[in-house]
Amino acid sequence: MVRPFVPEEVLFRQIHPHSLEKGEPSSDRFRPYANDQNQMSVDRSALTTAAESHTLYVANGKLSAAVFGLAVAELSAESIPCKADPLTAKDDQLENAAHALADYSAHSEKAQKNIAKKLKQLAIARGCLHSSVEA
């Protein structure tokens, strides 16, 4: 059974090293990319920690310098529903039971960019939840 989302649950977003400047993520990290079919990948804090999320992401061959988070309620306030999307292990990918998607499909690309700017500020206010960059 899938654990339901609650408003205060934080969803972890990985930040690529090129998208992190002076400890601050760029706003484009808080919206899906064109090939993501309006679905932004996140990991659920109800099922993993920011550090574990980062470790798994990197183990799957991806780059991440930091983890920031957004609450389900913050996404819901922008009419972005969230849904569980656990990933099964494949030849080139480890299992990720905490994987979820934030669905931006109700918004145009321009609206997604504007929403991402707001969400970035909320994530920055929450602070970096995990960093692989040494101080």
Buried (B, 14 or more C-beta within 10 A) or exposed (E): EEEEBEEEBBBBBBBBEEBBEEBBBBBBBBBBEEEEEBBBBBBBBBBBBBBBBBBBBEEBEEEBBBBBBBBBEBBBBBEBBBEBBEBEEEEEBBEBBBBBBBBBEEBEEEBBBBBBEBBBEBBEEBEBBBBBEEE
